[in-house]
Amino acid sequence: MTAVVVGPDEDGLGAALDAAGEEVHRVEGVPTGDALRAAGADDADLFVLTDVGEATTIAVVKEHNPGVRVVVYDDGSLPAFASGQADIAVDPALLGPETVADELTNGTAGS
């Protein structure tokens, strides 16, 4: 599985996915369309957003990769326009990164 992580990821979900054997790409800085494509979002299996302030990136990624699973891992609320496009939203205070990574990989690490 390939994952693209956008946002600061202070809680470490990207690292937990990496530790589970998944291929993780990060968008550093402003997540423009070009930056998302350069990180592989067009072909990713999983799009992880760790900053709800960048919620518009969900629509950009879904436009080019409609089958991508979108996970929001932040304690903030998604704006209404983006909430219908996210597959799951998790507050890091409720579930730790290792638990979320385990559930997302569902025993498919490295595939």
CORSULSUL-V642905 format. One record per helix or strand of 3 or more residues. SS is the DSSP state (~ for helix, > for strand). FROM is the first residue (numbers start at 1). TO is the last residue. If there is no record, write none. Layout:
BEGIN
ss: (SS & SS)
from: (FROM & FROM)
to: (TO & TO)
END
This chain:
BEGIN
ss: (> & ~ & > & ~ & > & ~ & ~ & > & ~ & > & ~)
from: (2 & 13 & 23 & 33 & 46 & 52 & 56 & 69 & 80 & 88 & 97)
to: (6 & 19 & 27 & 38 & 49 & 54 & 64 & 73 & 83 & 90 & 105)
END
